[in-house]
Amino acid sequence: MLLEPAVSMLLTDPQATYVDATYGRGGHARLILQRLGPGGRLIALDRDPDAARDAASIVDARFEFVRTRFSRLGAVLDERAIPAVAGLLMDLGVSSPQLDDAARGFSLRQDGPLDLRMDPESGQSAAQWLARADVAEVRRVVREYGDERFAASIAKAIVARQSSGRPVERTCELADLVARAIPVKDRKDPAQHPATRTFQALRIFVNQELEELALTLETSLSRMAPGARLVVISFHSLEDRIVKRFIDLHAHPDRALGRVPLRAEQLPPALLRPLARVRADAAETAANPRARSALMRVAERTAAPLRRAA
């Protein structure tokens, strides 16, 4: 998504080191490598085993792939003795190949195991969590991460099905169950499957996506050299809200102080400078309808020092 604008905004020095924190299937990484100079370096992160297999096809001394969560950004750089980078790219959410592979359990339109994990070899699947969750837990997750107004009826339907001795283990089973829990007359968008928000909520919860994002953003401040670019592509309001607030907080730290009387020299320095807010153009959305919801925010690290806690 947003391939050309993302890479163009990210790269400021072709001889510097960059991080692609969400390799996916390497679209951004390959274009970055095309534009890096001989002294440039790209470190790519992803926890998906399929991403690791794809990355193995890139034979380039300037490139290194690390299979890990992107919240381990600081540890990955420490292990390589890299104090700071010139740019960090994050393309959030699920990738098209993950959605298109029914065996991964992300798609509500293709039958497959109800998994939803970015790393199917770690943690519990959505089916495993639903097998033990109670109504209150399911309602909270569906409402909080999916903004689903029928979260209560959906939670009751799921837990009732689990209690019947026929646990929900397949994607189409869950999609059908959720669809029956939402009255047809109350569906706002006829083109959207009624289980879309529920699948989104479970995926975000199972993968701890919002927590991962918040941790990585905070780490980025101390790992970006002055002038480094932070480029984040999000696909729904929960992600974008975290990114927007993070950039705003560190671009305008005085706003967090409210009416506290301080002299100018006492104000905390701005650590980020907002640069751009970009959406996919008509050509990209026509070629890939999934790009319609993509929103890219770009910020630049200032030269201000990061204040350490006492």
C-alpha positions, 0 to 999 in steps of 0.5 A: 500500500502507498508504495511510492509515497511511503518509500519516497518520504522514508528515504533521505540518505541512500547511504544510511540504515533503515528499518522496515518493521512490517516486511509482509511480502517485501513490496516496500523492502524491495523498492527501498533496496532499489534506491539505497546506495552501496553503503545503505542498509535495510533491516526488515522485521516480521513475525510471520513465517511466510514473510520469513520465507519470502525474505529468504529470496532477497540476496543482497548484502545490504539486507537483513531479515529478522523474524520477530515482533516489531516491538523488539525494535530496540533489542534488534538494533542493540544486538547489531550495535546500531544506535540510531537509524535514518528511518522507520516504516510500519505498514500496519494490519494484515497483508493481502497474502494473509487474507487470501490464504484461507489456511491462515484463518484471517478471511471470513469469506473463505473457510479455514481454521479460526486462527488469526495469528500473525505468527501461528507458532506463538500464542493462542489462536482465536478459536482457543481463546473463544473456547475459554472466554466468557460473555463479558470478555468476548463482549469487551473485545468485540466492542473495544477493538471492533467498535461493534454496537451489537457486541453483546448479542454477538458475545452471547451467541458465541458463548452459547455455541461454545457451551453447546459442545460444538466449539467454533473452530472455523472461520465460516462458522464464526462468520455465519454465527455473527451474521445471525446475531445482527438483525438485517435491518440494522446493518449499516453497510450492505456491502460489508459482511456483518462479521467484519468488525468481529474478525477485526476485533479478534485479530487485533486482540489475539496479536496484541496489535495496539499494544505492539504499536504503542510500544514500538512508537515509543521505542522509535523516539530514541532510535531515530537520528535527527532528521530521521523519518517515521512513516506509518500506514494504518487501516482503521481508526484505532491504529490511526488514533494511536499514531496521530496522538503519538505524533501530536504529543511529541510535536506539541509537548506543551499541550500536555501541560495544560495551563501550567505556568512555565517560561519558554526555556522550561517547556519540553522540546518538540521531538517530532515534526509532522510532515504529511498525511497521505491517502491512496490516490484514485489509481491505487484504490481502483487497482486495489480496493483495500487501499481505500482505508489506508492512511499514511502519517509521516513525521521527522525526528528533530535534533532535540535530545530525549530527556531521560527519566530520573 
